[in-house]
Amino acid sequence: MAGETSQTVKLSRPVPLQDGSSITELVFREPRVIDIAKAGNPVKVDVSYDPPKIEFDDAKMLAMAALLSGQAATIIGAVRAEDWTSISWTIAGFFFGSTAAST
């Protein structure tokens, strides 16, 4: 879609593909409501804490990462843990747009 924002996560180690090539980065488009309906909301915010407590639902985050990157969940699942942390926070950033800072 025109004007759509995307974020790139460079992987600390390439993920090999079956065809012999590898992925060195993942590009995530911004989520839409249909993506949340399909994958569920992967970001949980508990505002009863100060600052608010943020938690990720890993299964929903994996499904969301696959949808937003266009890669199979098995490819996303093959990244290293440190890359998974970067991916999770990158996707979470889409849920805390500029309007969150002004409310």
C-alpha positions in Angstrom: 0.0 0.0 0.0 1.2 3.5 -0.8 2.7 5.4 2.2 3.1 2.2 4.2 5.9 2.1 6.7 8.4 -0.7 7.0 11.2 -1.6 9.3 14.3 -3.8 8.6 16.0 -6.1 11.1 19.5 -7.2 10.1 20.1 -10.7 11.4 23.2 -11.5 13.5 23.7 -14.7 11.5 22.2 -15.7 8.1 19.2 -18.1 8.1 19.8 -20.8 5.4 17.0 -21.6 3.0 16.3 -24.9 1.2 17.4 -23.6 -2.1 21.0 -22.9 -0.8 20.5 -19.2 -0.4 20.1 -17.4 2.9 18.3 -14.5 4.5 20.4 -11.8 6.2 17.7 -9.4 7.0 13.9 -9.3 7.5 11.7 -6.4 6.4 8.4 -6.0 8.2 5.6 -3.9 6.8 3.3 -2.1 9.3 0.4 -4.3 10.5 -3.2 -3.8 9.6 -6.3 -4.8 11.5 -6.7 -7.9 9.3 -3.2 -9.0 10.5 -4.3 -8.6 14.1 -7.4 -10.6 13.4 -5.4 -13.4 11.8 -2.4 -13.5 14.2 -3.9 -12.0 17.4 -2.4 -9.0 19.2 1.2 -10.0 20.1 1.8 -7.0 22.5 0.2 -6.9 25.9 0.4 -3.6 27.9 -0.5 -3.4 31.6 -0.9 0.2 32.5 -1.4 -0.5 36.2 2.4 -0.4 36.4 4.5 2.8 36.2 6.0 2.7 33.7 3.5 0.4 31.9 4.6 -3.3 31.7 5.0 -4.6 28.2 4.9 -8.3 27.5 4.9 -10.3 24.2 2.9 -13.3 23.3 5.5 -15.3 21.5 3.1 -17.5 19.5 1.2 -14.5 18.3 4.4 -12.6 17.7 5.7 -15.4 15.5 2.5 -15.5 13.5 2.6 -11.7 13.1 6.3 -11.7 12.1 5.5 -14.2 9.4 2.6 -12.2 8.1 4.4 -8.9 8.1 7.6 -10.2 6.5 6.0 -12.5 4.0 8.3 -15.3 5.3 7.2 -18.7 6.5 6.9 -19.1 10.3 9.6 -21.9 10.0 12.0 -19.3 8.6 11.2 -16.8 11.4 11.6 -19.6 13.9 15.1 -20.3 12.8 16.5 -16.9 13.8 18.8 -16.6 16.8 17.3 -15.5 20.2 19.0 -12.1 20.1 17.4 -11.5 16.6 14.1 -12.6 18.0 14.3 -9.9 20.6 15.0 -7.3 17.9 12.2 -8.6 15.8 9.7 -8.5 18.7 10.6 -4.9 19.7 10.5 -3.8 16.0 7.0 -5.2 15.6 5.9 -3.8 19.0 7.0 -0.4 17.7 4.3 -0.5 15.1 1.7 -0.7 18.0 3.1 2.4 19.8 2.9 5.0 17.1 3.2 8.7 17.5 -0.3 9.0 18.9 0.7 6.9 22.0 3.1 9.6 23.1 0.5 12.3 23.0 -2.2 10.4 24.9 
